[in-house]
Structures are given as structure tokens and as C-alpha cells.
């Protein structure tokens, strides 16, 4: 349990909590996903680590999908374990093109007023939006 708390504390030092998304402020890969690495623990995408820390193991055969469509978000309430087929379907759906305006659940909408200009820029570049 001590190791778990240590990892969770280290992880949360790299998270900016807003009223909606928890923004990963650590390393962000070119594809827009955060990366978390700690000591002898294997490196993994930050959203996957968040899911494991707050919800438990990722069920075998499932992937973690962002309900808010924001790749740098690590809010466990915005993460859902889904099949690869469902994940691909969601990535190519209409809502994927305008991720912050088409989600019906206000809990998973991005509040741009609370996200820094730097993070907005990273997100716009990730989604190739001009």
C-alpha cells in the first residue's frame, strides 16, 4: 500500500485539476497523450495510470477511452474501459472533430476558461485545428 500511495502522490504532482478535466502537466507525447514514468515502474500513458490508480486494473482486452475527447486529461471520471472496436468507433465519430462542444454531459466538457493558453495550444495542435 505504501508503494501505491507513493506512486499516486508522484502522479498527482503533475496534474492540474480544473472544474472539468484533470490536465496532465508532465511529459506530453507528440500524439497528445501524457506519459508517466516513476523509478522502477514501467512507463505508460498517464490516462492509463490514472485509471489504474483511481478505478483499478484495466480489464483484459479493453482500452481506456477519454469521454471528454481531451488526450491530456487524466480525470478518472472522464475515463472509460471499452473494447477496441468501441474506441475506434468513438475516435471516428462526429463528436471527435469538435471534442469540446458536442459532448452532452457537462461533467466531461472542457472549460477553456480554466485551461491555460499553453494547454489550449497543445490541444489545438493535437487535433490539427486552426
N, C-alpha and C positions, 0 to 999 in steps of 0.2 A: 504494500500500500504506500510506503514511503516513496518508492520509485515513481508510482503513478502521480502522486502529489507534486513531486519534483518536476516531472515532465509537464504537467498541467500548468504549474507556475511559470516555467520557462516559456511555454507556448503562449500564455496569456500576456506576457510582456511584449509580444509582437502583434497585439490585437487592439484596434481602436473600435470601441463599441459606440454605435450610434443608436438612434431610436429604432432603426430597422436592421441594417446589416452590421456584422462584425467584420471590419476591414482588416485584412492581413497586411501588416506593415513591414514584415520581414522580406526575405527574398521573393521576388515575383519572376517567374519564368517568362520567356517570350510569348508563350501561349496564353498568358494572363493568370495562370494558376499559381498560388503561393506554394512555397517549398519549405518544409520544416525538417531540421536536422539537429540532433542533440546527442553528443557524446557517442556512446556505443549503440544507440538506437538507429535503425536504418532510416535513411531519408525517405520522405514520402510527401505527397501533395498535402498542403496544410488543411484543406477541407476534409480529407480522409482522416487525418489525425484528429481533427475536431470531432468528427462523427464518433470515432473510437473513444475519445476522452469523455464525451458527454452522453452518448447513446449506447455505446457498447460495440462489440465486434460487428464488422460488416458481414452480413450473411453471405455464405458461399454462393458464388455465381452472380452476385449483384454488384452494381456500381453505384457511386454516390452522385446524385443529381442536385444541382442548385435550383431550388424553386424560384429564387429571385433572379436567376439568369446572370448573376454577377460572379465571375470566376474567382475574384479575390475575397469573396465573402466566406467566413468560417462560422457564421451563426448556426448552431446546431438545429434551430427551429426552421432554417431555410434549407436543410439538407435532408434528402430522402434516398433510401436504398431502393434502386429499381433495376429491372433487367436491362441488358444491353440494348435490346430491341426498343424498350420504352425510352431509354436515354437518347438513342439516335432519333426516335420519333420526335421527342421534345426539342432536340437541337435543330431540327429542320423545320419545325412548325412555324407558323406565322408569328407567334409571340417572340421567337428568337431574334427577329430582326429589330424589334423595338423592346428590349428587355425590361425597361423601367416604366413603360406606360401601359402594357397590356396585361399585366398580372391582376387578377380580380381580388386577391387577398391583400388588404392594406398592410398586413404584417410583413409581407415579402416584397413590398415596393421599396425601391431605393429612394431615400430622401436626399436629394442632391444638395440641399442647403447644409446638411451636416457632413458632407463628404468634401474633403479638401480639393482644391483645384488640381493638385498633383495627381490624386487618385482619379479624378474625372478624366484627366488627360490619358492616363494609363488605360482606363476603361474604353474611352473612345477609340484609342489606337487598337486595342484588342479586338473590338467589334468592327474595325475599319469604317467608322462613322465620321463624316466630315461636317 
